[in-house]
Amino acid sequence: MSPIGYYIHHHGSGHLHRALTLAPHLPGPVTGFSSLARPAGWEGPWVELPRDDSLASYADAHDVSVGDRLHWAPLGDPGLRERMSLLAGWIGREAPAAMVVDQSVEVCLLARLHGVPVVALTAPGRRTDPAHRLGFDAATALVGAWPPGATSWMLPGLDPAVAARFQPVGAVSRFPVTARPHPSRRRRHAVLIAGTGGDGFTAATIAAAQEQTPDWDWTILSRTLGSWHHDPSAVLTTADVAVLHPGQNSLAEVAALRLPAVVVPAQRPFDEQHVTAEVLRDEWPAVVADELETADWGHLLHQAADLDGDGWAAWCDGGAPARVAAVVSRVLDRARAA
């Protein structure tokens, strides 16, 4: 059976968690490609790619966007040259049945130029730039990890013909969908999730939130601002409210655990989290805090605690891995028929 390649963006840990969740469901052996080290639990082959940002700074990188046609292809970067050579060499040797790409316009194009069908996973945001449009056009199938009917809100301004090609599969959570227990503790409990991808939370903003809410206990899940747990779900299931930046994976995990949330959008490329936050304002069990520095945490937490976490069911129902596998299977079937 021909293998399936799976490219995983190295920024933060969310793309990796999603790959670990999806790969076991895909219809064939899966080889992972990333600048991240091979993770524990990855079942198939893993190719660790060199970084493509070895130049001293963005200012030192030459013509990185090829006149705005790509996102990152700096001239003269040895890491870029080697990573693309490794990918091309593997495609040439293994003749993969498909490539799943999360996320890279450049890898989409490389695979498609080798005649390999591409299933592209795309994050929310204002992705109307020429590079994204090129990547969307090159992909055989487009997947959005959001609820059915939400594409036009999650990708605002996108050409309707392109938006119609997206197949919404629901949020992808590494945690199974779980009915939220009623915490037995007398004091209410907030769990703040600060990931590894660059956060707006600081020691000062967290201290201010705790000072404003003396009737709440706080747990800070962070490698730098608090403590990290191998299984964050064990902590989250004790919470009344989660506090987080609305990245796709953190939000999916909170939704899977049916936990009401306070979401604080952070600056991300293409306004990814601000677009998500705007969608969440519309009848989802989340309260949006626009500014960390001026947030009224007592009001935000009590407002969120009154929401029904079961309202996340349409956001994350646990069926996303099977739906992604079905998309890939249809792509393989069409390729075989052709």
C-alpha positions as CSV (number, residue, x, y, z in Angstrom):
1,M,0.0,0.0,0.0
2,S,1.4,3.4,-0.9
3,P,2.1,5.6,2.0
4,I,0.5,8.9,2.9
5,G,2.8,11.9,3.8
6,Y,1.8,14.2,6.6
7,Y,3.4,17.6,6.9
8,I,3.2,19.3,10.3
9,H,3.9,23.0,10.9
10,H,6.5,23.4,13.7
11,H,5.0,26.5,15.4
12,G,3.6,25.7,18.8
13,S,2.3,22.2,19.7
14,G,-1.3,22.4,18.3
15,H,-0.4,21.1,14.8
16,L,1.5,18.2,16.3
17,H,-1.4,17.3,18.6
18,R,-3.8,17.3,15.7
19,A,-1.5,15.1,13.6
20,L,-1.2,12.6,16.5
21,T,-5.0,12.5,16.7
22,L,-5.7,12.2,13.0
23,A,-2.8,10.0,11.7
24,P,-4.1,6.7,13.2
25,H,-7.4,7.1,11.3
26,L,-5.9,7.7,7.9
27,P,-6.4,5.0,5.2
28,G,-2.8,3.8,4.9
29,P,0.7,4.0,6.5
30,V,1.6,7.6,7.4
31,T,5.0,9.2,7.3
32,G,5.3,12.4,9.3
33,F,7.4,15.4,8.2
34,S,8.2,18.3,10.5
35,S,11.0,20.4,11.9
36,L,9.8,19.1,15.3
37,A,11.4,16.1,16.8
38,R,9.6,12.7,16.5
39,P,6.9,12.8,19.2
40,A,6.2,9.9,21.6
41,G,3.3,8.0,20.3
42,W,3.9,8.5,16.6
43,E,3.4,5.1,15.0
44,G,4.9,5.4,11.5
45,P,8.1,6.8,10.0
46,W,9.2,10.3,10.9
47,V,11.4,12.7,8.9
48,E,12.8,15.6,10.9
49,L,13.2,18.5,8.5
50,P,15.8,21.2,9.0
51,R,14.4,24.7,9.8
52,D,14.1,27.1,6.9
53,D,14.7,30.3,9.0
54,S,18.4,29.9,9.8
55,L,19.3,33.4,8.5
56,A,19.8,35.9,11.3
57,S,16.5,37.8,10.9
58,Y,13.6,38.5,8.6
59,A,15.6,41.5,7.4
60,D,18.5,39.3,6.4
61,A,16.2,36.9,4.4
62,H,16.0,37.9,0.7
63,D,12.7,38.0,-1.2
64,V,11.0,35.6,1.2
65,S,7.6,35.9,-0.4
66,V,8.5,35.8,-4.1
67,G,6.6,38.9,-4.8
68,D,3.8,37.9,-2.4
69,R,3.2,34.7,-4.3
70,L,4.4,32.5,-1.4
71,H,4.7,32.9,2.4
72,W,8.3,31.8,3.1
73,A,10.9,30.9,0.5
74,P,14.1,32.9,1.4
75,L,16.8,33.0,-1.2
76,G,20.0,31.3,-0.1
77,D,18.7,29.6,3.0
78,P,20.4,26.2,3.3
79,G,17.7,24.8,5.5
80,L,15.0,25.5,2.9
81,R,17.0,23.9,0.3
82,E,17.6,20.7,2.4
83,R,14.1,20.4,3.6
84,M,12.6,20.6,0.1
85,S,15.2,18.1,-1.1
86,L,14.3,15.7,1.6
87,L,10.6,16.0,0.8
88,A,11.1,15.7,-3.0
89,G,13.5,12.7,-2.5
90,W,10.9,10.9,-0.3
91,I,8.1,11.5,-2.8
92,G,10.4,10.2,-5.6
93,R,11.2,7.0,-3.8
94,E,7.9,6.2,-2.1
95,A,5.4,7.5,-4.7
96,P,2.9,8.5,-1.9
97,A,-0.8,8.1,-2.5
98,A,-1.4,11.6,-1.0
99,M,0.0,14.4,1.1
100,V,-1.8,15.8,4.1
101,V,-0.5,19.4,4.7
102,D,-1.0,21.3,7.9
103,Q,0.0,24.1,7.0
104,S,2.3,25.2,4.2
105,V,1.6,26.7,0.8
106,E,5.1,25.8,-0.2
107,V,4.7,22.1,0.7
108,C,1.3,22.0,-1.1
109,L,2.9,23.2,-4.3
110,L,5.9,20.9,-4.0
111,A,3.7,17.8,-3.6
112,R,1.3,18.9,-6.4
113,L,4.3,19.6,-8.8
114,H,5.2,15.9,-8.2
115,G,1.8,14.8,-9.2
116,V,0.7,14.0,-5.7
117,P,-2.8,14.9,-4.5
118,V,-2.9,17.2,-1.5
119,V,-5.4,17.4,1.4
120,A,-4.8,20.8,2.9
121,L,-5.8,21.7,6.5
122,T,-6.3,25.4,7.0
123,A,-6.7,27.6,10.1
124,P,-9.3,30.3,10.4
125,G,-8.4,33.9,9.5
126,R,-8.3,36.5,6.7
127,R,-6.6,34.3,4.2
128,T,-7.4,36.1,1.0
129,D,-3.8,36.9,0.1
130,P,-2.3,35.6,-3.2
131,A,-0.2,32.9,-1.5
132,H,-3.1,31.3,0.3
133,R,-5.2,31.5,-2.9
134,L,-2.4,29.7,-4.7
135,G,-2.3,27.0,-2.1
136,F,-6.0,26.5,-2.0
137,D,-6.1,26.2,-5.8
138,A,-3.2,23.6,-5.8
139,A,-4.9,21.4,-3.1
140,T,-7.1,18.5,-4.2
141,A,-9.2,18.8,-1.1
142,L,-9.6,21.6,1.6
143,V,-10.5,20.8,5.2
144,G,-11.6,23.2,7.9
145,A,-11.7,22.0,11.5
146,W,-14.8,24.0,12.3
147,P,-18.6,23.3,12.4
148,P,-20.6,22.8,9.2
149,G,-21.8,26.0,7.8
150,A,-19.1,28.1,9.5
151,T,-16.6,28.5,6.6
152,S,-17.7,31.9,5.5
153,W,-17.3,33.2,9.1
154,M,-14.0,31.4,9.8
155,L,-12.5,32.5,6.5
156,P,-14.1,36.0,6.0
157,G,-13.7,37.6,2.6
158,L,-12.7,34.4,0.8
159,D,-14.0,33.9,-2.7
160,P,-17.3,32.0,-2.4
161,A,-16.2,29.5,-5.0
162,V,-13.1,28.7,-2.9
163,A,-15.0,28.6,0.4
164,A,-17.5,26.1,-1.1
165,R,-14.6,23.7,-1.6
166,F,-13.9,23.5,2.1
167,Q,-15.2,20.4,3.9
168,P,-15.9,21.3,7.5
169,V,-15.2,18.4,9.8
170,G,-15.6,19.9,13.3
171,A,-12.9,20.6,15.8
172,V,-10.2,18.1,16.3
173,S,-9.5,17.3,19.9
174,R,-6.9,14.8,21.3
175,F,-9.3,14.4,24.3
176,P,-12.5,12.3,23.8
177,V,-15.8,14.1,24.2
178,T,-16.7,13.9,27.9
179,A,-19.8,15.1,29.8
180,R,-18.6,17.7,32.2
181,P,-18.9,16.6,35.9
182,H,-20.1,19.0,38.5
183,P,-17.0,20.0,40.6
184,S,-17.5,19.1,44.2
185,R,-15.3,21.9,45.6
186,R,-17.0,24.8,47.3
187,R,-14.8,27.5,45.7
188,R,-15.0,28.0,41.9
189,H,-12.0,27.0,39.9
190,A,-10.5,28.6,36.7
191,V,-7.9,26.9,34.6
192,L,-5.8,29.1,32.4
193,I,-4.2,27.4,29.4
194,A,-1.1,29.0,28.1
195,G,0.5,27.0,25.3
196,T,3.9,26.9,23.7
197,G,3.2,29.0,20.6
198,G,3.8,32.5,22.0
199,D,1.2,33.8,24.4
200,G,-0.1,37.2,25.4
201,F,-0.5,36.1,29.0
202,T,2.2,37.4,31.3
203,A,2.9,37.0,35.0
204,A,1.6,40.5,35.6
205,T,-1.7,39.9,33.8
206,I,-2.3,36.6,35.5
207,A,-1.5,38.2,38.9
208,A,-4.0,40.9,38.2
209,A,-6.7,38.4,37.2
210,Q,-6.1,36.5,40.5
211,E,-6.3,39.6,42.6
212,Q,-9.6,40.6,41.0
213,T,-11.1,37.2,41.8
214,P,-10.4,36.3,45.4
215,D,-13.4,33.9,45.5
216,W,-11.9,31.8,42.7
217,D,-9.0,29.3,42.7
218,W,-6.7,29.4,39.7
219,T,-4.5,26.7,38.0
220,I,-2.1,28.0,35.4
221,L,-1.2,25.4,32.8
222,S,2.0,26.7,31.3
223,R,5.6,25.6,31.0
224,T,6.8,29.1,31.8
225,L,4.1,30.8,33.9
226,G,2.8,28.0,36.0
227,S,3.1,24.2,35.8
228,W,2.5,21.8,32.9
229,H,0.7,18.5,33.1
230,H,1.2,15.5,30.8
231,D,-2.6,15.1,30.8
232,P,-4.2,18.6,31.0
233,S,-7.6,17.0,30.7
234,A,-7.3,15.7,34.3
235,V,-7.0,19.3,35.5
236,L,-9.5,20.8,33.1
237,T,-12.2,18.4,34.3
238,T,-12.0,19.9,37.7
239,A,-12.6,23.4,36.4
240,D,-15.7,25.6,36.3
241,V,-14.3,27.8,33.5
242,A,-11.3,27.6,31.1
243,V,-9.3,30.8,30.2
244,L,-7.4,30.6,26.9
245,H,-6.3,32.1,23.7
246,P,-8.6,30.7,21.1
247,G,-6.2,28.6,19.1
248,Q,-7.8,25.7,17.2
249,N,-6.5,22.9,19.4
250,S,-6.9,24.5,22.9
251,L,-10.4,25.5,21.9
252,A,-11.1,22.0,20.6
253,E,-10.0,20.4,23.8
254,V,-12.1,22.8,26.0
255,A,-15.1,22.1,23.7
256,A,-14.6,18.3,23.9
257,L,-14.7,18.6,27.7
258,R,-17.8,20.7,27.5
259,L,-16.2,23.5,29.6
260,P,-17.4,27.1,29.4
261,A,-14.6,29.5,28.5
262,V,-13.2,33.0,28.6
263,V,-11.3,33.5,25.4
264,V,-8.7,36.2,24.9
265,P,-7.6,36.5,21.2
266,A,-3.9,37.0,20.7
267,Q,-2.2,38.5,17.8
268,R,-1.6,35.8,15.2
269,P,-0.9,36.0,11.4
270,F,-4.0,36.6,9.3
271,D,-6.0,37.5,12.4
272,E,-6.6,33.9,13.1
273,Q,-7.7,34.2,16.8
274,H,-9.6,37.5,16.4
275,V,-11.7,35.9,13.6
276,T,-12.3,32.9,15.8
277,A,-13.3,35.1,18.7
278,E,-15.8,37.0,16.6
279,V,-17.4,33.7,15.6
280,L,-17.6,32.6,19.3
281,R,-19.6,35.7,20.3
282,D,-22.5,34.2,18.5
283,E,-24.3,31.9,21.0
284,W,-21.3,29.6,21.8
285,P,-20.5,28.9,25.5
286,A,-17.6,31.4,25.6
287,V,-17.1,35.0,26.7
288,V,-14.7,37.1,24.7
289,A,-12.3,39.4,26.6
290,D,-10.9,41.8,24.1
291,E,-8.0,43.3,26.2
292,L,-6.0,41.5,28.9
293,E,-4.9,44.7,30.6
294,T,-8.4,46.1,31.1
295,A,-10.4,42.9,31.6
296,D,-12.9,42.7,34.5
297,W,-12.1,39.2,35.5
298,G,-14.7,38.8,38.2
299,H,-17.4,39.7,35.7
300,L,-15.9,37.5,32.9
301,L,-15.6,34.4,35.0
302,H,-19.0,34.6,36.5
303,Q,-20.6,35.3,33.1
304,A,-18.8,32.3,31.6
305,A,-19.7,30.0,34.6
306,D,-23.4,30.6,33.9
307,L,-23.1,29.2,30.3
308,D,-24.0,25.7,29.4
309,G,-20.9,23.8,28.2
310,D,-23.0,21.3,26.4
311,G,-23.4,24.1,23.8
312,W,-20.0,23.0,22.4
313,A,-21.6,19.8,20.9
314,A,-21.9,21.3,17.5
315,W,-18.3,22.6,17.6
316,C,-16.7,19.4,18.6
317,D,-18.6,16.1,18.5
318,G,-15.6,13.7,18.4
319,G,-16.2,12.7,14.8
320,A,-13.6,14.9,13.1
321,P,-10.9,12.2,12.7
322,A,-13.2,9.9,10.9
323,R,-14.4,12.7,8.7
324,V,-10.8,13.7,7.8
325,A,-10.1,10.0,7.0
326,A,-13.2,10.0,4.7
327,V,-11.9,13.1,2.9
328,V,-8.5,11.4,2.3
329,S,-10.2,8.2,1.2
330,R,-12.3,10.0,-1.4
331,V,-9.1,11.7,-2.7
332,L,-7.4,8.3,-3.0
333,D,-10.4,6.8,-4.8
334,R,-10.5,9.6,-7.3
335,A,-6.7,9.3,-7.9
336,R,-7.0,5.6,-8.5
337,A,-9.9,6.0,-10.9
338,A,-8.0,8.6,-12.8
